[in-house]
Amino acid sequence: MTNDDSVPVRLLPVVAAALVDFEGRVLLQQRPEGKSLAGLWEFPGGKVEPGETPEAALIRELEEELGIAVPHACLAPATFASAPLGDRHLLLLLYVTRKWSGVPRALEATALRWVRPVEMHALAMPPADRPLIGLLDALI
């Protein structure tokens, strides 16, 4: 794969979840200090490791970051974002789920917040997450 200048592009596949509660709010987490984009609000998730499917990676990340279990069958692919990220190119796959077991806890994030998609426009979010807001609002 190459970019417009015929330079090889290193893709960084990342998965994220829009956990939707019974009131139509979505869970966001705040990136901790010491990480890139610290303080920004994002959908929980993370990198897809070599040999992992996106769904397996997301199930693993949600357990690690929030302490919840999400069945594979409850992950619905929703949309994606594509953005340059330093010397790599981010491919963010967003899934929606309304079913999980456990109570989400901020195990790796600074804080958690339930918000309606329309409220996300006022929050500081990573550039790749912002284009997902409108579609997410239309979906839920």
C-alpha positions as CSV (number, residue, x, y, z in Angstrom):
1,M,0.0,0.0,0.0
2,T,1.3,3.5,-0.8
3,N,0.3,7.1,-0.4
4,D,0.1,9.7,-3.1
5,D,3.9,10.0,-3.2
6,S,4.3,6.2,-3.7
7,V,5.8,5.9,-0.2
8,P,4.8,2.7,1.6
9,V,2.1,3.4,4.3
10,R,2.1,1.5,7.6
11,L,-1.5,1.0,8.6
12,L,-2.4,1.1,12.3
13,P,-5.7,-0.8,12.8
14,V,-7.6,0.3,15.8
15,V,-11.0,-0.7,17.1
16,A,-13.4,1.2,19.3
17,A,-16.8,0.7,20.8
18,A,-19.8,3.0,21.2
19,L,-21.4,1.5,24.2
20,V,-25.0,2.8,24.2
21,D,-27.1,2.8,27.3
22,F,-30.9,2.6,27.6
23,E,-31.1,6.5,27.4
24,G,-29.2,6.6,24.1
25,R,-26.1,7.9,25.7
26,V,-22.6,6.7,24.7
27,L,-19.7,6.0,27.0
28,L,-16.5,8.0,26.4
29,Q,-13.3,7.8,28.3
30,Q,-10.6,10.4,28.9
31,R,-7.1,9.6,27.8
32,P,-4.7,9.6,30.8
33,E,-1.6,11.8,31.3
34,G,1.5,10.5,29.8
35,K,-0.2,9.1,26.7
36,S,-0.5,10.8,23.3
37,L,-3.6,13.0,23.1
38,A,-3.8,13.1,26.9
39,G,-7.0,14.6,28.3
40,L,-9.0,14.1,25.1
41,W,-12.3,12.1,25.2
42,E,-12.5,9.0,23.1
43,F,-14.4,5.9,22.4
44,P,-13.0,3.0,24.4
45,G,-10.9,0.5,22.5
46,G,-7.3,0.0,21.2
47,K,-4.9,-1.5,18.8
48,V,-5.5,-4.7,16.9
49,E,-2.6,-7.0,17.7
50,P,-1.0,-9.2,15.0
51,G,-3.1,-12.3,14.5
52,E,-6.2,-10.9,16.1
53,T,-9.5,-10.2,14.5
54,P,-10.9,-6.7,15.0
55,E,-13.8,-8.2,17.1
56,A,-11.4,-10.2,19.3
57,A,-9.2,-7.1,19.8
58,L,-12.2,-5.0,20.9
59,I,-13.5,-7.7,23.3
60,R,-10.0,-7.8,24.9
61,E,-9.6,-4.0,25.0
62,L,-13.0,-3.5,26.7
63,E,-12.1,-6.1,29.3
64,E,-8.7,-4.4,29.9
65,E,-9.9,-0.8,29.9
66,L,-13.4,-1.1,31.4
67,G,-13.6,-4.4,33.1
68,I,-16.7,-5.5,31.1
69,A,-17.4,-8.5,28.9
70,V,-19.1,-8.0,25.5
71,P,-20.2,-11.1,23.5
72,H,-19.0,-11.2,20.0
73,A,-22.5,-11.4,18.7
74,C,-23.4,-8.1,20.4
75,L,-20.8,-6.1,18.4
76,A,-22.4,-4.4,15.4
77,P,-19.9,-2.8,12.9
78,A,-21.0,0.8,12.5
79,T,-18.5,3.0,10.6
80,F,-14.8,3.7,10.3
81,A,-12.4,6.7,10.1
82,S,-9.1,7.0,8.3
83,A,-6.5,9.6,9.2
84,P,-2.7,10.2,9.1
85,L,-1.0,9.6,12.4
86,G,2.7,10.5,12.3
87,D,4.6,8.0,10.1
88,R,1.6,5.6,10.1
89,H,-2.0,5.8,8.9
90,L,-4.8,5.1,11.4
91,L,-7.7,3.0,10.4
92,L,-10.3,3.2,13.2
93,L,-13.2,0.7,13.1
94,L,-16.2,1.7,15.3
95,Y,-18.6,-0.9,16.6
96,V,-21.8,-0.3,18.5
97,T,-23.1,-2.4,21.3
98,R,-26.0,-2.2,23.7
99,K,-25.3,-5.3,25.7
100,W,-22.4,-6.1,28.0
101,S,-21.9,-7.6,31.4
102,G,-20.3,-5.8,34.3
103,V,-20.3,-2.1,35.2
104,P,-17.8,0.0,33.1
105,R,-14.9,1.3,35.3
106,A,-12.0,3.6,34.3
107,L,-9.3,1.0,34.7
108,E,-6.9,2.8,32.3
109,A,-8.6,6.1,31.6
110,T,-8.7,9.2,33.8
111,A,-12.5,9.3,33.7
112,L,-15.6,8.0,32.1
113,R,-18.6,10.0,30.9
114,W,-22.0,9.1,29.4
115,V,-23.0,11.6,26.7
116,R,-25.5,11.9,23.9
117,P,-23.8,12.1,20.4
118,V,-24.9,15.7,19.9
119,E,-23.0,16.6,23.1
120,M,-19.8,15.2,21.7
121,H,-19.3,18.2,19.4
122,A,-18.4,20.3,22.5
123,L,-15.8,17.9,23.9
124,A,-12.2,17.8,23.0
125,M,-11.8,14.5,21.0
126,P,-9.1,13.0,18.9
127,P,-9.3,14.1,15.2
128,A,-10.1,10.6,14.0
129,D,-13.1,10.3,16.4
130,R,-14.8,13.6,15.4
131,P,-16.1,12.5,11.9
132,L,-17.8,9.5,13.6
133,I,-20.1,11.7,15.7
134,G,-22.7,12.5,13.0
135,L,-23.1,9.0,11.8
136,L,-23.3,7.7,15.3
137,D,-26.0,10.2,16.1
138,A,-28.0,9.0,13.1
139,L,-27.6,5.3,14.0
140,I,-28.8,5.6,17.6
